[in-house]
């Protein structure tokens, strides 16, 4: 996660995984691993309803 400061404001500007990052070529060979992403959350409703 990258954060940019502009005056007193802070902004999230990048939330990519390291393997998809814009600066991935700066990571030493052998250190970068592809990470599987699951962008669909699992929501359990079994105990949340009354």
mmCIF entry with sequence, helices, sheets and N, C-alpha, C, O atoms, coordinates in Angstrom:
data_MODEL
# 
_entry.id   MODEL 
# 
_entity.id                         1 
_entity.type                       polymer 
_entity.pdbx_number_of_molecules   1 
# 
_entity_poly.entity_id                      1 
_entity_poly.type                           'polypeptide(L)' 
_entity_poly.nstd_linkage                   no 
_entity_poly.nstd_monomer                   no 
_entity_poly.pdbx_seq_one_letter_code       
;(UNK)(UNK)(UNK)(UNK)(UNK)(UNK)(UNK)(UNK)(UNK)(UNK)(UNK)(UNK)(UNK)(UNK)(UNK)(UNK)
(UNK)(UNK)(UNK)(UNK)(UNK)(UNK)(UNK)(UNK)(UNK)(UNK)(UNK)(UNK)(UNK)(UNK)(UNK)(UNK)
(UNK)(UNK)(UNK)(UNK)(UNK)(UNK)(UNK)(UNK)(UNK)(UNK)(UNK)(UNK)(UNK)(UNK)(UNK)(UNK)
(UNK)(UNK)
;
_entity_poly.pdbx_seq_one_letter_code_can   XXXXXXXXXXXXXXXXXXXXXXXXXXXXXXXXXXXXXXXXXXXXXXXXXX 
_entity_poly.pdbx_strand_id                 A 
# 
loop_
_entity_poly_seq.entity_id 
_entity_poly_seq.num 
_entity_poly_seq.mon_id 
_entity_poly_seq.hetero 
1 1  UNK n 
1 2  UNK n 
1 3  UNK n 
1 4  UNK n 
1 5  UNK n 
1 6  UNK n 
1 7  UNK n 
1 8  UNK n 
1 9  UNK n 
1 10 UNK n 
1 11 UNK n 
1 12 UNK n 
1 13 UNK n 
1 14 UNK n 
1 15 UNK n 
1 16 UNK n 
1 17 UNK n 
1 18 UNK n 
1 19 UNK n 
1 20 UNK n 
1 21 UNK n 
1 22 UNK n 
1 23 UNK n 
1 24 UNK n 
1 25 UNK n 
1 26 UNK n 
1 27 UNK n 
1 28 UNK n 
1 29 UNK n 
1 30 UNK n 
1 31 UNK n 
1 32 UNK n 
1 33 UNK n 
1 34 UNK n 
1 35 UNK n 
1 36 UNK n 
1 37 UNK n 
1 38 UNK n 
1 39 UNK n 
1 40 UNK n 
1 41 UNK n 
1 42 UNK n 
1 43 UNK n 
1 44 UNK n 
1 45 UNK n 
1 46 UNK n 
1 47 UNK n 
1 48 UNK n 
1 49 UNK n 
1 50 UNK n 
# 
_struct_asym.id          A 
_struct_asym.entity_id   1 
# 
loop_
_struct_conf.conf_type_id 
_struct_conf.id 
_struct_conf.pdbx_PDB_helix_id 
_struct_conf.beg_label_comp_id 
_struct_conf.beg_label_asym_id 
_struct_conf.beg_label_seq_id 
_struct_conf.pdbx_beg_PDB_ins_code 
_struct_conf.end_label_comp_id 
_struct_conf.end_label_asym_id 
_struct_conf.end_label_seq_id 
_struct_conf.pdbx_end_PDB_ins_code 
_struct_conf.beg_auth_comp_id 
_struct_conf.beg_auth_asym_id 
_struct_conf.beg_auth_seq_id 
_struct_conf.end_auth_comp_id 
_struct_conf.end_auth_asym_id 
_struct_conf.end_auth_seq_id 
_struct_conf.pdbx_PDB_helix_class 
_struct_conf.details 
_struct_conf.pdbx_PDB_helix_length 
HELX_P HELX_P1 AA1 UNK A 18 ? UNK A 20 ? UNK A 18 UNK A 20 5 ? 3 
HELX_P HELX_P2 AA2 UNK A 24 ? UNK A 26 ? UNK A 24 UNK A 26 5 ? 3 
# 
_struct_conf_type.id          HELX_P 
_struct_conf_type.criteria    ? 
_struct_conf_type.reference   ? 
# 
_struct_sheet.id               AA1 
_struct_sheet.type             ? 
_struct_sheet.number_strands   2 
_struct_sheet.details          ? 
# 
_struct_sheet_order.sheet_id     AA1 
_struct_sheet_order.range_id_1   1 
_struct_sheet_order.range_id_2   2 
_struct_sheet_order.offset       ? 
_struct_sheet_order.sense        anti-parallel 
# 
loop_
_struct_sheet_range.sheet_id 
_struct_sheet_range.id 
_struct_sheet_range.beg_label_comp_id 
_struct_sheet_range.beg_label_asym_id 
_struct_sheet_range.beg_label_seq_id 
_struct_sheet_range.pdbx_beg_PDB_ins_code 
_struct_sheet_range.end_label_comp_id 
_struct_sheet_range.end_label_asym_id 
_struct_sheet_range.end_label_seq_id 
_struct_sheet_range.pdbx_end_PDB_ins_code 
_struct_sheet_range.beg_auth_comp_id 
_struct_sheet_range.beg_auth_asym_id 
_struct_sheet_range.beg_auth_seq_id 
_struct_sheet_range.end_auth_comp_id 
_struct_sheet_range.end_auth_asym_id 
_struct_sheet_range.end_auth_seq_id 
AA1 1 UNK A 2 ? UNK A 6  ? UNK A 2 UNK A 6  
AA1 2 UNK A 9 ? UNK A 14 ? UNK A 9 UNK A 14 
# 
loop_
_atom_site.group_PDB 
_atom_site.id 
_atom_site.type_symbol 
_atom_site.label_atom_id 
_atom_site.label_alt_id 
_atom_site.label_comp_id 
_atom_site.label_asym_id 
_atom_site.label_entity_id 
_atom_site.label_seq_id 
_atom_site.pdbx_PDB_ins_code 
_atom_site.Cartn_x 
_atom_site.Cartn_y 
_atom_site.Cartn_z 
_atom_site.occupancy 
_atom_site.B_iso_or_equiv 
_atom_site.pdbx_formal_charge 
_atom_site.auth_seq_id 
_atom_site.auth_comp_id 
_atom_site.auth_asym_id 
_atom_site.auth_atom_id 
_atom_site.pdbx_PDB_model_num 
ATOM 1   N N  . UNK A 1 1  ? 0.853   -1.153  0.000   1.00 0.00 ? 1  UNK A N  1 
ATOM 2   C CA . UNK A 1 1  ? 0.000   0.000   0.000   1.00 0.00 ? 1  UNK A CA 1 
ATOM 3   C C  . UNK A 1 1  ? 0.908   1.227   0.000   1.00 0.00 ? 1  UNK A C  1 
ATOM 4   O O  . UNK A 1 1  ? 1.838   1.323   0.800   1.00 0.00 ? 1  UNK A O  1 
ATOM 5   N N  . UNK A 1 2  ? 0.631   2.151   -0.894  1.00 0.00 ? 2  UNK A N  1 
ATOM 6   C CA . UNK A 1 2  ? 1.389   3.398   -0.966  1.00 0.00 ? 2  UNK A CA 1 
ATOM 7   C C  . UNK A 1 2  ? 0.486   4.540   -0.530  1.00 0.00 ? 2  UNK A C  1 
ATOM 8   O O  . UNK A 1 2  ? -0.690  4.603   -0.889  1.00 0.00 ? 2  UNK A O  1 
ATOM 9   N N  . UNK A 1 3  ? 1.065   5.436   0.248   1.00 0.00 ? 3  UNK A N  1 
ATOM 10  C CA . UNK A 1 3  ? 0.322   6.593   0.745   1.00 0.00 ? 3  UNK A CA 1 
ATOM 11  C C  . UNK A 1 3  ? 1.057   7.855   0.318   1.00 0.00 ? 3  UNK A C  1 
ATOM 12  O O  . UNK A 1 3  ? 2.278   7.944   0.452   1.00 0.00 ? 3  UNK A O  1 
ATOM 13  N N  . UNK A 1 4  ? 0.316   8.831   -0.196  1.00 0.00 ? 4  UNK A N  1 
ATOM 14  C CA . UNK A 1 4  ? 0.877   10.105  -0.617  1.00 0.00 ? 4  UNK A CA 1 
ATOM 15  C C  . UNK A 1 4  ? 0.375   11.195  0.334   1.00 0.00 ? 4  UNK A C  1 
ATOM 16  O O  . UNK A 1 4  ? -0.799  11.208  0.706   1.00 0.00 ? 4  UNK A O  1 
ATOM 17  N N  . UNK A 1 5  ? 1.262   12.099  0.721   1.00 0.00 ? 5  UNK A N  1 
ATOM 18  C CA . UNK A 1 5  ? 0.854   13.236  1.539   1.00 0.00 ? 5  UNK A CA 1 
ATOM 19  C C  . UNK A 1 5  ? 0.839   14.487  0.671   1.00 0.00 ? 5  UNK A C  1 
ATOM 20  O O  . UNK A 1 5  ? 1.780   14.753  -0.076  1.00 0.00 ? 5  UNK A O  1 
ATOM 21  N N  . UNK A 1 6  ? -0.249  15.252  0.781   1.00 0.00 ? 6  UNK A N  1 
ATOM 22  C CA . UNK A 1 6  ? -0.391  16.530  0.090   1.00 0.00 ? 6  UNK A CA 1 
ATOM 23  C C  . UNK A 1 6  ? -0.841  17.530  1.141   1.00 0.00 ? 6  UNK A C  1 
ATOM 24  O O  . UNK A 1 6  ? -2.024  17.592  1.475   1.00 0.00 ? 6  UNK A O  1 
ATOM 25  N N  . UNK A 1 7  ? 0.102   18.318  1.668   1.00 0.00 ? 7  UNK A N  1 
ATOM 26  C CA . UNK A 1 7  ? -0.211  19.225  2.783   1.00 0.00 ? 7  UNK A CA 1 
ATOM 27  C C  . UNK A 1 7  ? -0.553  18.405  4.008   1.00 0.00 ? 7  UNK A C  1 
ATOM 28  O O  . UNK A 1 7  ? 0.250   17.581  4.445   1.00 0.00 ? 7  UNK A O  1 
ATOM 29  N N  . UNK A 1 8  ? -1.738  18.617  4.572   1.00 0.00 ? 8  UNK A N  1 
ATOM 30  C CA . UNK A 1 8  ? -2.177  17.842  5.730   1.00 0.00 ? 8  UNK A CA 1 
ATOM 31  C C  . UNK A 1 8  ? -3.046  16.649  5.338   1.00 0.00 ? 8  UNK A C  1 
ATOM 32  O O  . UNK A 1 8  ? -3.525  15.919  6.205   1.00 0.00 ? 8  UNK A O  1 
ATOM 33  N N  . UNK A 1 9  ? -3.251  16.450  4.038   1.00 0.00 ? 9  UNK A N  1 
ATOM 34  C CA . UNK A 1 9  ? -4.090  15.348  3.553   1.00 0.00 ? 9  UNK A CA 1 
ATOM 35  C C  . UNK A 1 9  ? -3.232  14.145  3.183   1.00 0.00 ? 9  UNK A C  1 
ATOM 36  O O  . UNK A 1 9  ? -2.117  14.295  2.683   1.00 0.00 ? 9  UNK A O  1 
ATOM 37  N N  . UNK A 1 10 ? -3.762  12.955  3.433   1.00 0.00 ? 10 UNK A N  1 
ATOM 38  C CA . UNK A 1 10 ? -3.100  11.707  3.061   1.00 0.00 ? 10 UNK A CA 1 
ATOM 39  C C  . UNK A 1 10 ? -4.025  10.941  2.128   1.00 0.00 ? 10 UNK A C  1 
ATOM 40  O O  . UNK A 1 10 ? -5.235  10.888  2.347   1.00 0.00 ? 10 UNK A O  1 
ATOM 41  N N  . UNK A 1 11 ? -3.444  10.342  1.077   1.00 0.00 ? 11 UNK A N  1 
ATOM 42  C CA . UNK A 1 11 ? -4.224  9.628   0.059   1.00 0.00 ? 11 UNK A CA 1 
ATOM 43  C C  . UNK A 1 11 ? -3.630  8.245   -0.179  1.00 0.00 ? 11 UNK A C  1 
ATOM 44  O O  . UNK A 1 11 ? -2.412  8.104   -0.292  1.00 0.00 ? 11 UNK A O  1 
ATOM 45  N N  . UNK A 1 12 ? -4.482  7.224   -0.256  1.00 0.00 ? 12 UNK A N  1 
ATOM 46  C CA . UNK A 1 12 ? -4.044  5.913   -0.722  1.00 0.00 ? 12 UNK A CA 1 
ATOM 47  C C  . UNK A 1 12 ? -3.910  6.013   -2.234  1.00 0.00 ? 12 UNK A C  1 
ATOM 48  O O  . UNK A 1 12 ? -4.867  6.377   -2.917  1.00 0.00 ? 12 UNK A O  1 
ATOM 49  N N  . UNK A 1 13 ? -2.742  5.695   -2.761  1.00 0.00 ? 13 UNK A N  1 
ATOM 50  C CA . UNK A 1 13 ? -2.556  5.849   -4.205  1.00 0.00 ? 13 UNK A CA 1 
ATOM 51  C C  . UNK A 1 13 ? -2.263  4.530   -4.911  1.00 0.00 ? 13 UNK A C  1 
ATOM 52  O O  . UNK A 1 13 ? -2.317  4.481   -6.140  1.00 0.00 ? 13 UNK A O  1 
ATOM 53  N N  . UNK A 1 14 ? -1.960  3.474   -4.190  1.00 0.00 ? 14 UNK A N  1 
ATOM 54  C CA . UNK A 1 14 ? -1.669  2.198   -4.838  1.00 0.00 ? 14 UNK A CA 1 
ATOM 55  C C  . UNK A 1 14 ? -1.912  1.085   -3.836  1.00 0.00 ? 14 UNK A C  1 
ATOM 56  O O  . UNK A 1 14 ? -1.348  1.088   -2.742  1.00 0.00 ? 14 UNK A O  1 
ATOM 57  N N  . UNK A 1 15 ? -2.742  0.146   -4.209  1.00 0.00 ? 15 UNK A N  1 
ATOM 58  C CA . UNK A 1 15 ? -3.011  -0.987  -3.325  1.00 0.00 ? 15 UNK A CA 1 
ATOM 59  C C  . UNK A 1 15 ? -2.775  -2.295  -4.070  1.00 0.00 ? 15 UNK A C  1 
ATOM 60  O O  . UNK A 1 15 ? -3.466  -3.283  -3.819  1.00 0.00 ? 15 UNK A O  1 
ATOM 61  N N  . UNK A 1 16 ? -1.813  -2.312  -4.979  1.00 0.00 ? 16 UNK A N  1 
ATOM 62  C CA . UNK A 1 16 ? -1.473  -3.511  -5.738  1.00 0.00 ? 16 UNK A CA 1 
ATOM 63  C C  . UNK A 1 16 ? -0.596  -4.440  -4.898  1.00 0.00 ? 16 UNK A C  1 
ATOM 64  O O  . UNK A 1 16 ? 0.103   -3.999  -3.986  1.00 0.00 ? 16 UNK A O  1 
ATOM 65  N N  . UNK A 1 17 ? -0.644  -5.719  -5.219  1.00 0.00 ? 17 UNK A N  1 
ATOM 66  C CA . UNK A 1 17 ? 0.291   -6.648  -4.588  1.00 0.00 ? 17 UNK A CA 1 
ATOM 67  C C  . UNK A 1 17 ? 1.687   -6.360  -5.135  1.00 0.00 ? 17 UNK A C  1 
ATOM 68  O O  . UNK A 1 17 ? 1.822   -5.752  -6.197  1.00 0.00 ? 17 UNK A O  1 
ATOM 69  N N  . UNK A 1 18 ? 2.715   -6.788  -4.423  1.00 0.00 ? 18 UNK A N  1 
ATOM 70  C CA . UNK A 1 18 ? 4.091   -6.509  -4.846  1.00 0.00 ? 18 UNK A CA 1 
ATOM 71  C C  . UNK A 1 18 ? 4.376   -7.046  -6.246  1.00 0.00 ? 18 UNK A C  1 
ATOM 72  O O  . UNK A 1 18 ? 5.092   -6.407  -7.017  1.00 0.00 ? 18 UNK A O  1 
ATOM 73  N N  . UNK A 1 19 ? 3.823   -8.212  -6.582  1.00 0.00 ? 19 UNK A N  1 
ATOM 74  C CA . UNK A 1 19 ? 4.093   -8.793  -7.903  1.00 0.00 ? 19 UNK A CA 1 
ATOM 75  C C  . UNK A 1 19 ? 3.453   -7.995  -9.041  1.00 0.00 ? 19 UNK A C  1 
ATOM 76  O O  . UNK A 1 19 ? 3.824   -8.170  -10.201 1.00 0.00 ? 19 UNK A O  1 
ATOM 77  N N  . UNK A 1 20 ? 2.502   -7.127  -8.722  1.00 0.00 ? 20 UNK A N  1 
ATOM 78  C CA . UNK A 1 20 ? 1.845   -6.298  -9.732  1.00 0.00 ? 20 UNK A CA 1 
ATOM 79  C C  . UNK A 1 20 ? 2.192   -4.820  -9.567  1.00 0.00 ? 20 UNK A C  1 
ATOM 80  O O  . UNK A 1 20 ? 1.636   -3.974  -10.267 1.00 0.00 ? 20 UNK A O  1 
ATOM 81  N N  . UNK A 1 21 ? 3.095   -4.507  -8.659  1.00 0.00 ? 21 UNK A N  1 
ATOM 82  C CA . UNK A 1 21 ? 3.451   -3.128  -8.359  1.00 0.00 ? 21 UNK A CA 1 
ATOM 83  C C  . UNK A 1 21 ? 4.180   -2.459  -9.516  1.00 0.00 ? 21 UNK A C  1 
ATOM 84  O O  . UNK A 1 21 ? 4.843   -3.122  -10.313 1.00 0.00 ? 21 UNK A O  1 
ATOM 85  N N  . UNK A 1 22 ? 4.052   -1.145  -9.599  1.00 0.00 ? 22 UNK A N  1 
ATOM 86  C CA . UNK A 1 22 ? 4.726   -0.377  -10.647 1.00 0.00 ? 22 UNK A CA 1 
ATOM 87  C C  . UNK A 1 22 ? 6.249   -0.452  -10.504 1.00 0.00 ? 22 UNK A C  1 
ATOM 88  O O  . UNK A 1 22 ? 6.961   -0.300  -11.496 1.00 0.00 ? 22 UNK A O  1 
ATOM 89  N N  . UNK A 1 23 ? 6.756   -0.680  -9.309  1.00 0.00 ? 23 UNK A N  1 
ATOM 90  C CA . UNK A 1 23 ? 8.205   -0.715  -9.081  1.00 0.00 ? 23 UNK A CA 1 
ATOM 91  C C  . UNK A 1 23 ? 8.721   -2.125  -8.809  1.00 0.00 ? 23 UNK A C  1 
ATOM 92  O O  . UNK A 1 23 ? 9.724   -2.298  -8.117  1.00 0.00 ? 23 UNK A O  1 
ATOM 93  N N  . UNK A 1 24 ? 8.035   -3.136  -9.352  1.00 0.00 ? 24 UNK A N  1 
ATOM 94  C CA . UNK A 1 24 ? 8.417   -4.519  -9.071  1.00 0.00 ? 24 UNK A CA 1 
ATOM 95  C C  . UNK A 1 24 ? 9.823   -4.846  -9.566  1.00 0.00 ? 24 UNK A C  1 
ATOM 96  O O  . UNK A 1 24 ? 10.456  -5.765  -9.045  1.00 0.00 ? 24 UNK A O  1 
ATOM 97  N N  . UNK A 1 25 ? 10.325  -4.111  -10.564 1.00 0.00 ? 25 UNK A N  1 
ATOM 98  C CA . UNK A 1 25 ? 11.683  -4.375  -11.056 1.00 0.00 ? 25 UNK A CA 1 
ATOM 99  C C  . UNK A 1 25 ? 12.751  -3.960  -10.039 1.00 0.00 ? 25 UNK A C  1 
ATOM 100 O O  . UNK A 1 25 ? 13.918  -4.313  -10.206 1.00 0.00 ? 25 UNK A O  1 
ATOM 101 N N  . UNK A 1 26 ? 12.379  -3.227  -9.002  1.00 0.00 ? 26 UNK A N  1 
ATOM 102 C CA . UNK A 1 26 ? 13.319  -2.813  -7.954  1.00 0.00 ? 26 UNK A CA 1 
ATOM 103 C C  . UNK A 1 26 ? 13.504  -3.889  -6.881  1.00 0.00 ? 26 UNK A C  1 
ATOM 104 O O  . UNK A 1 26 ? 14.397  -3.771  -6.041  1.00 0.00 ? 26 UNK A O  1 
ATOM 105 N N  . UNK A 1 27 ? 12.684  -4.919  -6.898  1.00 0.00 ? 27 UNK A N  1 
ATOM 106 C CA . UNK A 1 27 ? 12.763  -5.993  -5.912  1.00 0.00 ? 27 UNK A CA 1 
ATOM 107 C C  . UNK A 1 27 ? 13.782  -7.015  -6.404  1.00 0.00 ? 27 UNK A C  1 
ATOM 108 O O  . UNK A 1 27 ? 13.695  -7.456  -7.550  1.00 0.00 ? 27 UNK A O  1 
ATOM 109 N N  . UNK A 1 28 ? 14.758  -7.406  -5.556  1.00 0.00 ? 28 UNK A N  1 
ATOM 110 C CA . UNK A 1 28 ? 15.796  -8.350  -5.984  1.00 0.00 ? 28 UNK A CA 1 
ATOM 111 C C  . UNK A 1 28 ? 15.207  -9.672  -6.497  1.00 0.00 ? 28 UNK A C  1 
ATOM 112 O O  . UNK A 1 28 ? 14.203  -10.158 -5.976  1.00 0.00 ? 28 UNK A O  1 
ATOM 113 N N  . UNK A 1 29 ? 15.849  -10.244 -7.526  1.00 0.00 ? 29 UNK A N  1 
ATOM 114 C CA . UNK A 1 29 ? 15.424  -11.534 -8.080  1.00 0.00 ? 29 UNK A CA 1 
ATOM 115 C C  . UNK A 1 29 ? 15.368  -12.574 -6.973  1.00 0.00 ? 29 UNK A C  1 
ATOM 116 O O  . UNK A 1 29 ? 16.241  -12.603 -6.106  1.00 0.00 ? 29 UNK A O  1 
ATOM 117 N N  . UNK A 1 30 ? 14.365  -13.416 -6.992  1.00 0.00 ? 30 UNK A N  1 
ATOM 118 C CA . UNK A 1 30 ? 14.207  -14.465 -5.995  1.00 0.00 ? 30 UNK A CA 1 
ATOM 119 C C  . UNK A 1 30 ? 13.395  -14.039 -4.786  1.00 0.00 ? 30 UNK A C  1 
ATOM 120 O O  . UNK A 1 30 ? 12.968  -14.893 -4.008  1.00 0.00 ? 30 UNK A O  1 
ATOM 121 N N  . UNK A 1 31 ? 13.170  -12.753 -4.606  1.00 0.00 ? 31 UNK A N  1 
ATOM 122 C CA . UNK A 1 31 ? 12.401  -12.254 -3.464  1.00 0.00 ? 31 UNK A CA 1 
ATOM 123 C C  . UNK A 1 31 ? 10.923  -12.074 -3.795  1.00 0.00 ? 31 UNK A C  1 
ATOM 124 O O  . UNK A 1 31 ? 10.075  -12.110 -2.904  1.00 0.00 ? 31 UNK A O  1 
ATOM 125 N N  . UNK A 1 32 ? 10.616  -11.882 -5.071  1.00 0.00 ? 32 UNK A N  1 
ATOM 126 C CA . UNK A 1 32 ? 9.253   -11.595 -5.495  1.00 0.00 ? 32 UNK A CA 1 
ATOM 127 C C  . UNK A 1 32 ? 8.522   -12.886 -5.846  1.00 0.00 ? 32 UNK A C  1 
ATOM 128 O O  . UNK A 1 32 ? 8.993   -13.677 -6.664  1.00 0.00 ? 32 UNK A O  1 
ATOM 129 N N  . UNK A 1 33 ? 7.363   -13.091 -5.214  1.00 0.00 ? 33 UNK A N  1 
ATOM 130 C CA . UNK A 1 33 ? 6.543   -14.271 -5.489  1.00 0.00 ? 33 UNK A CA 1 
ATOM 131 C C  . UNK A 1 33 ? 5.179   -13.814 -5.963  1.00 0.00 ? 33 UNK A C  1 
ATOM 132 O O  . UNK A 1 33 ? 4.652   -12.807 -5.491  1.00 0.00 ? 33 UNK A O  1 
ATOM 133 N N  . UNK A 1 34 ? 4.616   -14.547 -6.886  1.00 0.00 ? 34 UNK A N  1 
ATOM 134 C CA . UNK A 1 34 ? 3.256   -14.275 -7.354  1.00 0.00 ? 34 UNK A CA 1 
ATOM 135 C C  . UNK A 1 34 ? 2.299   -14.637 -6.237  1.00 0.00 ? 34 UNK A C  1 
ATOM 136 O O  . UNK A 1 34 ? 2.419   -15.708 -5.643  1.00 0.00 ? 34 UNK A O  1 
ATOM 137 N N  . UNK A 1 35 ? 1.351   -13.762 -5.940  1.00 0.00 ? 35 UNK A N  1 
ATOM 138 C CA . UNK A 1 35 ? 0.404   -13.987 -4.856  1.00 0.00 ? 35 UNK A CA 1 
ATOM 139 C C  . UNK A 1 35 ? -0.994  -14.156 -5.431  1.00 0.00 ? 35 UNK A C  1 
ATOM 140 O O  . UNK A 1 35 ? -1.447  -13.337 -6.230  1.00 0.00 ? 35 UNK A O  1 
ATOM 141 N N  . UNK A 1 36 ? -1.667  -15.209 -5.026  1.00 0.00 ? 36 UNK A N  1 
ATOM 142 C CA . UNK A 1 36 ? -3.029  -15.428 -5.484  1.00 0.00 ? 36 UNK A CA 1 
ATOM 143 C C  . UNK A 1 36 ? -3.960  -14.475 -4.746  1.00 0.00 ? 36 UNK A C  1 
ATOM 144 O O  . UNK A 1 36 ? -3.865  -14.318 -3.529  1.00 0.00 ? 36 UNK A O  1 
ATOM 145 N N  . UNK A 1 37 ? -4.850  -13.847 -5.484  1.00 0.00 ? 37 UNK A N  1 
ATOM 146 C CA . UNK A 1 37 ? -5.793  -12.913 -4.887  1.00 0.00 ? 37 UNK A CA 1 
ATOM 147 C C  . UNK A 1 37 ? -7.206  -13.467 -4.968  1.00 0.00 ? 37 UNK A C  1 
ATOM 148 O O  . UNK A 1 37 ? -7.601  -14.053 -5.976  1.00 0.00 ? 37 UNK A O  1 
ATOM 149 N N  . UNK A 1 38 ? -7.953  -13.276 -3.908  1.00 0.00 ? 38 UNK A N  1 
ATOM 150 C CA . UNK A 1 38 ? -9.365  -13.610 -3.902  1.00 0.00 ? 38 UNK A CA 1 
ATOM 151 C C  . UNK A 1 38 ? -10.103 -12.310 -3.602  1.00 0.00 ? 38 UNK A C  1 
ATOM 152 O O  . UNK A 1 38 ? -10.189 -11.887 -2.449  1.00 0.00 ? 38 UNK A O  1 
ATOM 153 N N  . UNK A 1 39 ? -10.632 -11.683 -4.644  1.00 0.00 ? 39 UNK A N  1 
ATOM 154 C CA . UNK A 1 39 ? -11.275 -10.376 -4.480  1.00 0.00 ? 39 UNK A CA 1 
ATOM 155 C C  . UNK A 1 39 ? -12.749 -10.487 -4.110  1.00 0.00 ? 39 UNK A C  1 
ATOM 156 O O  . UNK A 1 39 ? -13.421 -9.472  -3.925  1.00 0.00 ? 39 UNK A O  1 
ATOM 157 N N  . UNK A 1 40 ? -13.259 -11.716 -4.002  1.00 0.00 ? 40 UNK A N  1 
ATOM 158 C CA . UNK A 1 40 ? -14.656 -11.894 -3.628  1.00 0.00 ? 40 UNK A CA 1 
ATOM 159 C C  . UNK A 1 40 ? -14.697 -12.372 -2.176  1.00 0.00 ? 40 UNK A C  1 
ATOM 160 O O  . UNK A 1 40 ? -14.305 -13.504 -1.892  1.00 0.00 ? 40 UNK A O  1 
ATOM 161 N N  . UNK A 1 41 ? -15.165 -11.531 -1.258  1.00 0.00 ? 41 UNK A N  1 
ATOM 162 C CA . UNK A 1 41 ? -15.166 -11.925 0.156   1.00 0.00 ? 41 UNK A CA 1 
ATOM 163 C C  . UNK A 1 41 ? -16.183 -13.031 0.430   1.00 0.00 ? 41 UNK A C  1 
ATOM 164 O O  . UNK A 1 41 ? -17.222 -13.124 -0.225  1.00 0.00 ? 41 UNK A O  1 
ATOM 165 N N  . UNK A 1 42 ? -15.856 -13.860 1.410   1.00 0.00 ? 42 UNK A N  1 
ATOM 166 C CA . UNK A 1 42 ? -16.788 -14.882 1.857   1.00 0.00 ? 42 UNK A CA 1 
ATOM 167 C C  . UNK A 1 42 ? -17.497 -14.355 3.094   1.00 0.00 ? 42 UNK A C  1 
ATOM 168 O O  . UNK A 1 42 ? -16.854 -14.007 4.085   1.00 0.00 ? 42 UNK A O  1 
ATOM 169 N N  . UNK A 1 43 ? -18.815 -14.295 3.037   1.00 0.00 ? 43 UNK A N  1 
ATOM 170 C CA . UNK A 1 43 ? -19.598 -13.746 4.134   1.00 0.00 ? 43 UNK A CA 1 
ATOM 171 C C  . UNK A 1 43 ? -20.460 -14.861 4.715   1.00 0.00 ? 43 UNK A C  1 
ATOM 172 O O  . UNK A 1 43 ? -21.253 -15.486 4.011   1.00 0.00 ? 43 UNK A O  1 
ATOM 173 N N  . UNK A 1 44 ? -20.291 -15.093 5.995   1.00 0.00 ? 44 UNK A N  1 
ATOM 174 C CA . UNK A 1 44 ? -21.084 -16.107 6.670   1.00 0.00 ? 44 UNK A CA 1 
ATOM 175 C C  . UNK A 1 44 ? -22.285 -15.435 7.325   1.00 0.00 ? 44 UNK A C  1 
ATOM 176 O O  . UNK A 1 44 ? -22.131 -14.503 8.114   1.00 0.00 ? 44 UNK A O  1 
ATOM 177 N N  . UNK A 1 45 ? -23.472 -15.911 6.994   1.00 0.00 ? 45 UNK A N  1 
ATOM 178 C CA . UNK A 1 45 ? -24.694 -15.343 7.574   1.00 0.00 ? 45 UNK A CA 1 
ATOM 179 C C  . UNK A 1 45 ? -25.292 -16.253 8.651   1.00 0.00 ? 45 UNK A C  1 
ATOM 180 O O  . UNK A 1 45 ? -26.338 -15.930 9.213   1.00 0.00 ? 45 UNK A O  1 
ATOM 181 N N  . UNK A 1 46 ? -24.657 -17.362 8.940   1.00 0.00 ? 46 UNK A N  1 
ATOM 182 C CA . UNK A 1 46 ? -25.246 -18.354 9.833   1.00 0.00 ? 46 UNK A CA 1 
ATOM 183 C C  . UNK A 1 46 ? -25.532 -17.835 11.242  1.00 0.00 ? 46 UNK A C  1 
ATOM 184 O O  . UNK A 1 46 ? -26.584 -18.164 11.790  1.00 0.00 ? 46 UNK A O  1 
ATOM 185 N N  . UNK A 1 47 ? -24.668 -17.056 11.844  1.00 0.00 ? 47 UNK A N  1 
ATOM 186 C CA . UNK A 1 47 ? -24.862 -16.582 13.211  1.00 0.00 ? 47 UNK A CA 1 
ATOM 187 C C  . UNK A 1 47 ? -25.199 -15.097 13.302  1.00 0.00 ? 47 UNK A C  1 
ATOM 188 O O  . UNK A 1 47 ? -25.325 -14.555 14.400  1.00 0.00 ? 47 UNK A O  1 
ATOM 189 N N  . UNK A 1 48 ? -25.344 -14.443 12.165  1.00 0.00 ? 48 UNK A N  1 
ATOM 190 C CA . UNK A 1 48 ? -25.561 -12.992 12.182  1.00 0.00 ? 48 UNK A CA 1 
ATOM 191 C C  . UNK A 1 48 ? -27.043 -12.596 12.168  1.00 0.00 ? 48 UNK A C  1 
ATOM 192 O O  . UNK A 1 48 ? -27.371 -11.438 12.427  1.00 0.00 ? 48 UNK A O  1 
ATOM 193 N N  . UNK A 1 49 ? -27.917 -13.520 11.876  1.00 0.00 ? 49 UNK A N  1 
ATOM 194 C CA . UNK A 1 49 ? -29.357 -13.187 11.840  1.00 0.00 ? 49 UNK A CA 1 
ATOM 195 C C  . UNK A 1 49 ? -30.055 -13.705 13.067  1.00 0.00 ? 49 UNK A C  1 
ATOM 196 O O  . UNK A 1 49 ? -29.715 -14.766 13.592  1.00 0.00 ? 49 UNK A O  1 
ATOM 197 N N  . UNK A 1 50 ? -31.046 -12.942 13.529  1.00 0.00 ? 50 UNK A N  1 
ATOM 198 C CA . UNK A 1 50 ? -31.806 -13.357 14.708  1.00 0.00 ? 50 UNK A CA 1 
ATOM 199 C C  . UNK A 1 50 ? -33.260 -13.249 14.439  1.00 0.00 ? 50 UNK A C  1 
ATOM 200 O O  . UNK A 1 50 ? -34.073 -13.555 15.312  1.00 0.00 ? 50 UNK A O  1 
# 
